[in-house]
């Protein structure tokens, strides 16, 4: 026997958990694009090179190899191997569907359900014997068989919730086309596990009263999934006709719903425009109504004596199943604009969140129809608790322009515990900000970019007076030439001088592009921002470069990324003759790069080595396409790095985080400098995650705060907000799109 079998399962589980945690980025990571390579490891929190975390592929390969060692390692590593699912290709999506939900074949679903019953009974019998081993004799085959018969007898009683046809394995049944009744095929795994667990506890109570039997864990991999997103999913290049794309869709609402039913511990869900037509009403119900929303008061319990129809029975059964699920903590719906999704979300809000004519939640629509059909008398006024989702902490609705305000407002207000909220390019209204300010929300990251219905007055009042905005650390009010900022100079002055998020100096990300910022506001009104790392000041043609440089030098020396697209008459101003390319390059280097980024010259003789430091941490400047063309191939270590789309940055390739220190003038053979130069030479032929100053809030990333045993471990999930690193479709929205 291998010596590994002598180790406790908790130790193997903890080792597997640390392997998974090794692939997670640090809570305070570098702003540079993620690089892969054998550069060693570091224990510091902020480092571009060497990276603190393993590549995700290495961690997954390690966990997969651990599963192949023996049964003990398989049981320990499997939960972490299935912890996170990223759907990439259609065939892999179908494989995941087959593995977790049994696929679309009804025959295989019947057999898998029957086998699940057999496996669960066998496992439950062994668990029960292990629990009673200290009180009884050694468990041999006869004892095991006796206990199994007792459990089967309890399950097969008149009150058993498992049909008798499922209590025998498929191989021992009569191969008849009608061997299973319709209700046998619809028994869900959660009901099977609950029934078997109750039967085992009853048998144990008969033999050893008062003895507790440990909970039986489901072997289905869906039990371990806590993260699922589609930001890498593509169907391009499969050479499918238009008819095949319309009639043979890979991601459908039925498939997602079947998958979600088998994932009771799901915490994070990310959708994209490539599969938003699968977000039906049933999928939204399955996603949002799990956990505490299904345990709220004001619901009738299920009873056979009531005049309940089949639809009500199914609704109550779904509610009972969802009670054992964990609340979803993060949902990303960026770019989901299909008519199917918009219609489903509107119906969800009307049914679940808006009050009906009788003062009741429209979520009881089936019960309302039943009540009106039983009695012609008017229905009395009944007040139910409003449906809220207290477990939701991070929500992104970026780019969903089709949601009307009367649907968007109650939907956002139904999440009273939000810390990250992205409403960029939506129809958010001043009324929504007012109601949000009066709620219990305490935001850490807020994105209101290009919201055409918001007014400067509403933004000012929210940032100054709303308790929800007092602790904001990441704020974007981005606007451009098409949708400029609604703020006025007077409103900006009040925000700079009175808003708690500005006066506290706790901002780490700020984007005020297209706002009417003046030199006087930056110099005299705005408070110091010592924690600011990324600053957006694009589309402000009247703001001079020297004013920006003086602000960074005196009040925000830790800024690493600065955006200056169509800002300052020295670069590419408007209303005046365009500066020549040479003059723009000279102005940029003489007024910004020289004073802020150049190391001072030292000639003092000393016996100790003196490492000079630049006056600020500025090392990345985003410029317009015209300004970048005027810079040519750069100057010295400053090179142009372009994203996969329309954005581009002027980057000091010899600067970056090494360990816990920002170093400049790195040697030519340093891995970080070589990687930055490789990105510059690629000329835009890079992945979608290459770029700085993200314009999309990252809400779905996982961060493992501490590890406890089993899959109900107490974990903390952190979204990295506007300083996070996105990839796939989210990366394109974050770093490639100009608007």
N, C-alpha and C positions, 0 to 999 in steps of 0.2 A: 504493500500500500504506500502511496506517495505521502511524504511527510506533510504536504500541503493540507491533506485531509485532517491533520491533527490541529490545524489552526482554527480559531473560532471564525465563524462566518462574518462576524462584525468587522474583524480585521481585514479580511479580503474585500469586504464592501467599502471600507474606508480607503483602502489603496486604490480601488477602481474609481472612487469619487475624486481622489486627488489627481488621477490621470485625466479625468474629464476637466477638472478645474484648471489644469495646466494650460488648456487651450483658450481660456477666457482672458480677455485683455484687462489691464489694470484699471482701477476705478478712476485714476487720474493719468490717462495715457497721453502719449504724444499726439500732436495734431497732424503729423506727417502720414502719408499713405502707408498702408501695411505692406511690409516687404517680407518675402519668404527666402530663407537661406540658412545655412549652417554657420551662424555667427556667435554661437555660445548663448548663455543665458545671463540674466541679471536679476537681482532681487529688488531693485529700486522700482518705484511706482511710475516714473515718467522717463521713458527711454525710447528713442527711435532705433538705435542700433547699439548693442544687440537687443532684439525685442524681448520683452519679459515673458511672453506667452509662447507656447508651442503653436505651430500651424495646426489648424483644425483637422486636416487630413491625417497628421501624425497621431493625434490623440485618438481618432476613430480607428485607425489601423491598430494601434496598441490595444484598445478595448476589444476589437474583433479577435486579435490573437489570444488575448486572455480567455475569451470564451471557448477557445479550442483546446485549452490545457486539460481541464477535467471538469467534472460536474460542479465542484465547489466554486471554481473560478467562473464558470458559466453563470451560475446563480448570482454571483457578486457583480460581474461586469455587464450583464444584460440590461439592467435598469439604466445604466449610464450610456450604453450604446444607443438606446432608444430614447434618451432624454430629449433630444432635439432632432426634428425632422425638417429638412429643407427640400422641398419638391423642386426638381430641376428639369427632368425630362419626362415626357408622357409615359414611356414604358416603366420607368422607375416609380412613377405615381401609381400605375396599375399594380406593380409589385407590392408596394406599401399597402394598397387597398386590399389585395388578396391576403396579405399576411395578417393584417389587423382585423378587417371586417369580413373576411371570407369571400371577397369578390362579389360578382353579380350573379353567379350561378346558384339557382335555388337549391339544386340537388346537393351541391357541395356544402351549402349552408346548413342543410338538415344534418348531414353527416358530421360536420364540424361541431354543431351544437350537441349532438349525441356524444361524440367523443369528449367534448368539454365536460359533460356531466360525469362520464366515466372517470376521467382524469381527476376531476375535482373531488369526487367521492373517495378515490384511492388516496389522494393527498390528505384529505381531511381525516381519514381513518388513521393514517400514520401520525398526523399531528395530535390526534386525540390519545393515541397509545403512548406517544412520547410524553404527553402531559400527565398521564396517569401511571407512568412507569415507576415512580417512587412509591406508589401505594399498592401496586399490583405486581404480579409475577412478570417474568420476561415475556415479551410479546413475540410469540412464534406464529407460524402460518395459520394454525387453528384459531388462535385468538384474533388475528387480523381478519380472518373470514367471518368470525362470529360478530365482531364489531361492524363490519361492512354490512352484514345482513340486518343488524339492528337499525343502522342508518337508513338502509333501503326501505325497511318496513315503516319507519317514521315518515320518510318522504312519500311513500305510496299510499298514505292514509287518505281518508276522505277530505281532509283539509289541506292536503299537499298542493303546493303551487306549481309543481313540475308534473307534466302529464306522464302517465305510466309508460307510454311508448318511448320516452326518452331515458328511462331508467335501465335499459338494456343496450349493450353496444351494438353498432350497426351490423357487425358480422354474425351475431346470434339471432337476428330477426328474420322473419319471413320476407324474402325479397318481393314484396308486393307493391304495386304502384301506390297503394293507399295505406301503407304501413304507418304513416304519420298523419295525424289530424291537422287541420289548419292551425289550431291553437298551439300545437307542438312546435311548429316552425317559428312562431312569433315570440317564444320565450327568450328573453334577453339574458345575457351573461350575468348582469347585476342581480337579477332575480334568482338565477341558479345559485350564485355564490351566497346570497343571503339565505336561501332556503336550506342549502347544505350546511351552512354555518349554524343555523338554528337547530337543524336536526342533530348535528354533532353535539351541541351543547345540551340538548334534551337527553341524549343517550348517556352523556357523561354525568348529568345530574342524577340519573337513575342509578348509576353505579357508584359515583363519588359525589354526593351532594355538596354544592358550594364550591366545587373546583372550577376555576376559570380555564377555558381553552383559548390559546392564542388565535388571533385572527388569521384566517386563511387568505393568502395573497393570490391574486389571479396571475396565471402564467401568460396571459395574452399580452403581447408587447404594447398594445394600446394603453395598458394600465400605467406604463412608465413614461409616456410621452407628455412633456410639459411645454413644448415649444414646437409650433408648426407654422411655416410661412411659405409663400409662393413667390418671393421676390426674385428667384432664379429660374422660375418656370417659363419655358418657351415652347412654342409649337412651330416656329418659323423653320423653313428648310426641310419639312417632311414631305414635300411634293404631294400635298393633298389638294383635291379639287375643292371648289367652293361648296358644292353639295356635301362632300364628306366633312368639311369643316362645320357645316351647319347641322347635319344630322348625326354625325358620329363624334360628338365632343368628348374629350377625355375627362375633363373636370366638370361634373354635373352636380346639381343640387342634391340629388338622391345619394350620390357617392360621398359627398362631403358630410351630409347628415349621418349616413351610416358610419363614417369614420369618427365623427365627433361623439357619437353614442358610445363608442368603445374607448374613449379617452376621458375618463372621469377626473384626471388630475391635470388637464390642460390649463395652462396659465397664460400663454401668449399665442396670439393668432395674427398673421399678417396676410392680407390679400392684395392683389394687384389688378391692373386693367386687363390682363390676359385671361383672368378667370372670374371677373366680377359678375358675369351673367349666371354663375352658379350660386350666387348669394341670394337665395330665395327666402321667403318668409320662414319656412321651416328651419333653414340653416341659422337665421338670426335668432329664432326662438331657442334653438339648441345651443347657441353660443352665449347669449346674454342671460338666459333664464336659469342657468345652472347655479347651484350653491344657494346662497342666502335669499335671492329673489324667489326661489321655490319653497323656502321655509317661512315666508312671511305669513302673518296672521290674516284673517278675513277670508279663508278658504274653507269650503265645505269638505269634510272628509268623505272618502268614498264609501258607499254603502249599497248593498244589494236591495235593501228595502225601499230605496228611493226610486222615483221614476226617472232613471238616468238612461240616456240613450247610449249607443255605442261610441259616438264621438266624445261624449263626456267621460266615458270610461277610459278612452285612450288618453285624453287630456290629463286625467287624474293619475294614470299610470306613468305618463311622462314626468309629471310633477314629482311623483314619488321617487322615480329614478334619479332625477336631477338633484334631489336633496342631498344625496351622497357625493355629488361632484364638488370640486373646488371652484371657487369664483375665478373668473377670468380677470387678470390684472392688467393686461396690455392688449390693445387691438389697433392695428394699423390698416386703414382703408384708403391709403393714398391712391388717387387716380381712378377709383371705382365709380364710373359714371354711366354704366349700362342702364338701360330702361328697366331691366328686370330688378336690379339692385335698388334703384331709386323707388320703384313701385313697392318693393318689399319693405324698405325702410320706412316709407310713408305709412304703409299699412301697419307695421310694427308699432310706430309711434301712436297712430290712431287707436289701436286696439289695447295697447299696454300702458301708455303714458298719459293720454288725455282723458279727462273725465267724461262720462257719458251723460245723457240727458237726465238720468235719474241720480246723478251724483256718484255713480259707481265707476270703477275702472272698466274700460272697454275690453280688458283682458278676460272678462267673464262673459263674453259674447254668447257662448253656447249656453251658459246658465241663464242668461237673460232671455233667450228665445224659449227655453224650457219654462221659465216662470210665466211669461206672457201667454204661453199656450195653455197653461194649466188654469189660469184664472183671468177673467176679463177685467177685474178691478185694477185700478191704478197701482203701480208698484211704489211702495213707500220709499222715502228718501233714506238711503243707506250710505254711510260714509266709510270707505275702506282706506287702509293705509296706502299712500302713494307708492308706486313701484319705483324703487331706487336700486342702484347697483353700487353698493358701498365698497365692494372689493376692487372695482376698476380704478387704477391709478394713472394709467397713461393711455392717451387716445390721440390718434392722428386722423384727421379728416381732410388733409391737404388736397386741394384741387377738385373737390366735389362741388362744382358750381351749380349742379342741377338740383340740389336740395333746397327747397324753399324755406324762408325764415320760419314759417309757422311749424315746420317739421324739425328744422335744425335746432331751434331754441329749446323745446322740451327734451329733445334727445340729449343735448349736452348737459342740461341741468339735472338729468337723471343720474349723474355720476358725482356724488358729493365728496369724493375722496381724491380727486384728481391732483396730481403733482406735475404732469406734463400734458400740455394741450396744444395741438397744432390745428389752427383754423385758417391757415393761409389759403388764399384764393377761394374762399367760400362766401356765402351770403350772410355772414354774421352781421347782426344789427346792433345799434346802441342799446336796445332793450335787452339783448342777450348779455352784453357786458354789465349792464346794471343789475340784472338778476344774478349773474355770476358773482358780482361783488358782494351781494347780500347772502350768498350761500356759504356753506362750510368748507368750500374748496380752498386749499392753500397751495398755490402754484409755485413750482421751482423753475419751470421752463414754459414760455409762452411764445407762440408764433402767430402774428396777425398780419402777415405780408399780403399785400394786394387784395385787401378786403374792401370792395368798392362801396359797400353800404355803411361803413363805419365813418363817423365824424371825428374831427379833432377834439371836440368837446367831450365826447364819450370816452375816448382813449385817455384824455387828460384826467377826467374824474375817476376813471377806473384805476389808473396807476397811482393817483394821489390818495384817494379816500378808501378804496376797497381793501379790506383785510386780506383778500385772496391774492393781491398783488404785492404785499409787503415784503415777501421773501423771495421774489423772483431773482434768479441768478443768470438766466439766459433769456434775452428778449430780442425779438426781431419785429420791426415795423417797416420792413423792406418795401420800397416802392421804386418804380422806374419811370421811363418817359410815358409809357402807356397808362399806368395806374399810379400816379404820384401820391406821396404821402398827404393825408388830409390835415396834418398838423400845421398850425401857423407859428410864426416866430414867438408871439406872446404865449401861446400854449406850451411851446417848447421851453420857454424860460421858466414857467411855473413847474413843469415836470422836472427840469434839472434841479430846481431849488427846493421842491417840496416832496416829490415822490420818494417813498422810503427805499425803493430798490436802487435809486440813484444816490441818495444821501448816505446810505449805509456803506457804499463802496464795495459791495459784494458781487457786482456783476462780473461774469467771466466771458460772456458773449453778448455783443450788442450790435445791432444793425439798424441804422437810422438813414438808410439810403433814400434820397429824394426829399428828405426833410429840409426845411429852410434854415439850416444851421449857419450861423455867422461867426466871425472871428471873436466878437465880444462874448457870445454865449460860451464858447469853449474856454476863453481866457478868464472871464470874470464870474460866470454863473455855475458852470458844471463843476461838481465836486471831484476830488481825486478818485481814481478807480484803480487801486493797486493790484486787484485780482484779474483785471481785464486781459484776456489773451487773444481775442479775435474781434476786430472792429470793422464795421461796414459804413463807409461814407461815400457811396457811389451816387451818381446823378445829382450832384450839387455843384453846378457850373460856376457859381460865384464864390466858392470857398477857396482861399489861396493855400498853396502848399506850405508856406512858412507857418501859417496858423495851425495846420494839422500837425506839422513837425513839433511846434512848440507845445501843443497840447500833449502829445505823446511823451515828450521829454520831461515835462513838468508834472503831469498828472497820471500817466498811464504807461510807465516804463516797461511793463511786462507784456505789452501787446506784441504778439508774434506775427499775426496776419492782419493786413490792412487792405481794404478794397477801395479803389479810386477810379472806378469806371465812369468816364464822362464827368469827372470832377476836376475843378480848377482850370482857369483859363491858360495856365502854363502848360497843360498837357493837351487837351482837346476841348477847349471851352467853346461856348456858343454865344452868338451875338457879337463876336469880335473875329477878326481875321485869324484863321487857324495857324497855330504856331508850326513852324517847320519841325521835321523829325529831329534834326540835330538840336534845335533849341529845347524841345520837349525832353530829350534824353539828358541834356546838360542840366535842365531845371530839376529833373527827378534826382539825379545823382548829387547835385550841389546842395539842394534844399532838404532832401529827405535821407537818401542813403548815406551821404557823407557825414552829416551831423549825428545821425542816429545809429548807424550800423558799422561804421569803420572803427577799428581798434586804434587807440591812441598810440602815438610813437613815443617810446621811452628810450632815453639815452643815459640814464643815471647808472653809474657803475655800482654793482652790488655783488656780494658773494653768493647770495641766494637768487634762485631763478624767479623772476617776476612775470606773472602771467597777466598781461593787460586785458581789461574787459571793456566791451562796448558800452556806451551810455544807455542803451535800451536793448531789448530782445527782438526787435523787428528784423525779420528775415524773409518774409513773403509779402509781395505787393501785387494785388490783382489790378489789371489794367484792361482797357478796351482793346478790341482787335486792331484799331488804327494805331493806338499808342504802342502796342507790341510790335507791329510791323516797323515802326520807326526806330525801335531799339535794335533791330537787326539780330545779330547773334549774341548780343549781350556785351558786358564789359567785365573783364576779370573773372571772378567766380560767380557772378550773377548771370544766370541763364534763364531762358523762357521755357516753361513747362506748360504744355497744353493738355486739356482734358479730352475725353472722348467726344465732347460736343463743342460748344462755342466759347467756353470760358478758357482763360489763360492767365498765368501768374509769372511774375518776375521774381526769381528765387535765388537766394544765396546758397548755392549747392555745397559750399564748404562750411555751412552752419547747421547745427541740429543738436538734439538731445542725445548725449552719450552718458549713460548712467543717470545720475540725478542732476547733471549740470549741462547747461546750454553752452556749447563750445563753438568757436569760430576758427576759421583758417585751419580746417582739418587737412591732414596730408592727403596727397592724391590717391594713395593706395588704401585709404580708409573705406570700409564697406559702405557707410552711409553716403559719403561723397560720390563713390562709384555708382551707387543706386540712383542718386539724384541726377547725375550726368546721363545715366542710361535713360531716364524718363525724359530729359531734355532732348536727347538724340531721337527719341521715338516720334516726336513731332505730332502728338495726338493719337498715335496708334497704341493706346493703352487701355486698361480695363476701366470700367465705369466708376470704380471707387477711387480714382486718382484725382486729387484736388484738395483745396483748402477752403475754409470758410463755407461750411455746409449751409444749404438753404432748405434743408428738410430736417425735421426733428426725428431723431432716432428714439423710438419708444419700445422696440421689441427685443432688444438685446438682453441676454441673461447675464447676471453676475451672481456667483455663488458666494454668499457671505460666510456661512459656516455649514458644517456637514453634521448631520445626525443620521441615525440609522433608519433604513428602509425608505420607501418612496414617499411616505408622509412626513419627510424630514422638514424641519422648520428652515425655510430659506428666505432670503431677501433678494428681490429682483430689482435691479436698477436700470433705468434707461439712461443713456448717455446724452440725450438731448441734442442740442445744436453743436456740441463738440464731439459727437460720436462719428464713427466711421461706417458709412453705408456701402452696400455692394449690390450688384444686380440692377434691377429696375429702380430700387430705392437709391442706389448710387448714382444712376443717371439723373434722377430728379434732384439729388443733392449737389452734384458737382458738375454736371454736364449742361443742363438747361440754363439758358441765360435769364429767362423770365421766371 
